[in-house]
Amino acid sequence: MKTGFFFSFVLLFFSLTLIAQQTNMSGRITDSKTGESLVGVNIVVDSTAGGVSDVNGNYYLKVDPGKHILKFLFVGFSPQIRKVNIDFSEEKVLNIQLVQSLHDLDMVVVSAGRYQQKLSELTVSMMVIKPDFIENTNTANLEKSLNMMPGVEVMDGQTSIRGGSGYSYGAGSRVMFLVDGLPIITPDAGDVKWNFLPVENIDQVEVLKGASSSLYGSSALNGVINIRTAVPKSEPITKIQCFTGIFMNPKRNELIWWGKDRPVFAGASLFHSRKIENIDITAGANAFTDAVYRTEEHEKRMRMNFNFRYRDKKVKGLSYGINTNIMHQEVSDFFIWIDADSGAFQQRTDVITPSKGLRLNLDPYIIYFDKNGNRHSLKTRYFRNSNNFDENPDKNNASDLFFGEYQFHCEYKNKLNVTCGISASYANVVSNLYGDHFSKNAAIYSQFDKKFFDKLGISLGFRWEAYDLDNLASGSKPVIRTGLNYRIAKATFIRASFGQGYRFPSIAEKYTSTSLGSINIFPNPDLNPETGWSAEIGIKQGMKVGEWKGFFDAAAFLTRYHDMIEFTFGVYKPDSVAVPTINHLGFKSLNVGNARITGFDFNFTGQGKILNIPITMFAGYTYTYPLNLNADSSINEILKYRFFNSIKGDIEFDFKKIKTGISFNYHSFIKNIDEAFEEPVILGMPIFPGLKEYRQEHNKGNFTLDFRFSYQISFSSKVSLILKNALNNENMERPGDIQPPRNLAIQYLLRL
């Protein structure tokens, strides 16, 4: 008995000793190309969960002595497998360099599920804009680059994805705009300030098509555009860019109002990023001035941004920082022409509204990866937006938005990703234009993504959001989103998705009471939220033929809206007035009813060689049929400010030190606009004189062709010529908004 007890004790002691003698294993995981630390790399030890790399790319493991197989897995990089043999007393250090996948299907995005995923594995349609495209096309305002993306249209600042929006005069957006995952839509007008977006500091832009309110809330009814700012690389980067350009004479000589002094534009930007031990710093600045090709229209701005991150030395996995962007502007927008002939580039003096504005956001945040690799993030934003009209102080307005969001993400060893979070916001609006108001918003959400058999991915998301305005108007809305992605072959992926969406009306839509020349805009405090859903089925096919590689994507989609909000022209008199007058004619936001948008799109992205010349290209075709289900006539059954066909693309040739590129953009004729813009409804005169005849003559749609040419002077400097609207076509978007004539810019870029 004593002998048995003795041997049992010895065996137990020996087992505990073996456990106690687990050895430490550590290392750093980096990108083999850039040397950058890779955060969130999964380490699998002998087919079981091992650990995750922290914010510095470091990992730490406890492993038994002996032989082991380690797998290092990270989205967008090829897996790496290592065999190790560890002794009792050894502390193993194993540094890993992962190689980026060369296939576009493995491009890393975060907006679809709010964590890193491969583009090919998404259950929804998404497009990505890289900074090189923004730089090469000399984009001073991001809306110009977005307008080149298939399925995306920006009409005088109003964004539409797959025909989801028309034109609502700068109030409200059905597309959620984010910078680094945080909303950047103004709390009063519910719009995006395009010139505030930091084009000089962009890593990539992700465009998510379809309703996404389950993850992003109100305003994501039609889709999401997320701008991810740049992070420092292993080596410091300094980039200086400057350009100047000139507008050329249009085809119609009667449009020329400037004589021999053609309008010019110019701009400059600076970008710098570096790592200093555990500190990451990114800074940018931008200046722009534009005399513009139309009278009484101008823009001057100065913008600066600064991102700071500290990776804590004492607490593993902890980082915190602050991002900021500030801009001052002086602008005067063009709205109503004098007439469609010689006055098409000249603005009516009674609608000129020059203003000065300030934009500011401050974004403190904390991100923590715990010992199990789970990510905890707390992100906050203060967003200030003010506009002062010295000549029209009754239009002055300012708003302050306070936003905060906590998010948790974990990935289980059974390939289940869970993302959940809570968010809250408070906005205060002080305005002579639509009164003083405040709003509150709170939401809770979750997203589950599960991979089965390494082929089938299923996604399910939920959100509940509550909204309150002035403690008088309130509401709440639960929504869901679901989808699947199945890999039927090595590079063939089919997907299907369904998502609900909603949008609470903006303060501007509910309470604006103003006039612009002869156009009156009336408030509607009783405006209800609009809701809807979208569904799609699609296929993404990777391809490699000789030296060509890329992918083809096709999707069919259906979108439904209920209680759709549209600015509608009519007679709006108070009940106390018996006989309406001209003062009661104008526009008002109304819930016009239900709408259905069906369609399909085809996109191709690829790169290869022709005659040994490297070529990069993308192209896409989108067809939409936007139908008003409550139309009172066949004339109005097509939703306003939409078109059926759109074709877009870009191709670039790279020959040693010379690069040339061609961009093209076509959309068919807009069939239905507000009747009040064409018919004589005010004192026998139309709002836009000559518009009806102009549209009858220019009814073939819009086509724009751009060319660019660049020469690499040295390793660090490049000069470019960019010719836009090379054919000098006369294109018009919203009524009275003729796009720029042919213009030429010269750009110089210096990298240090």
Secondary structure, 3 states (H helix, E strand, C coil): CHHHHHHHHHHHHHHHHHHHCCEEEEEEEEECCCCCECCCCEEEECCEEEEECCCCCEEEEEECCEEEEEEEECCCECCEEEEEEECCCCCEECCEEECECCCHHHCEECCCCCCCEEHHHCCCCEEEECHHHHHHCCCCCHHHHHCCCCCEEEECCEEEECCCCCCCCCCCCCEEEEECCEECECCCCCCECHHHCCCCCCCEEEEEECCCHHHHCCCCCCEEEEEECCCCCCCCEEEEEEEEEEECCCCCHHHCCCCCCCCEEEEEEEEEEEEECCEEEEEEEEEEEECCCCCCCEEEEEEEEEEEEEECCCCCCEEEEEEEEEEEEEEECCCCECCCCCCCCCECHHHCCCEEEEEEEEEEEEEEECCCCCEEEEEEEEEEEEEECCCCHHHCEEEEEEEEEEEEEEECCCCEEEEEEEEEEEEEEEECCCCCEEEEEEEEEEEEEEEECCCEEEEEEEEEEEEEECCCEEEEEEEEEEEEEEEEECCEEEEEEEEEEEECCCHHHHHCCEEECCEEEECCCCCCCEEEEEEEEEEEEEEEECCEEEEEEEEEEEEEEEEEEEEEEEECCCCCCCCCCHHHEEEEEEEEEEEEEEEEEEEEEEEEEECCEEEEEEEEEEEEEEEECCCCCCCCCECCCCCCEEEEEEEEEEECCEEEEEEEEEECCCCCCCHHHCCCCECCECCCCCHHHHHHHCCCCEEEEEEEEEEECCCCEEEEEEEECCCCCCCECCCCCECCCCEEEEEEEEEC
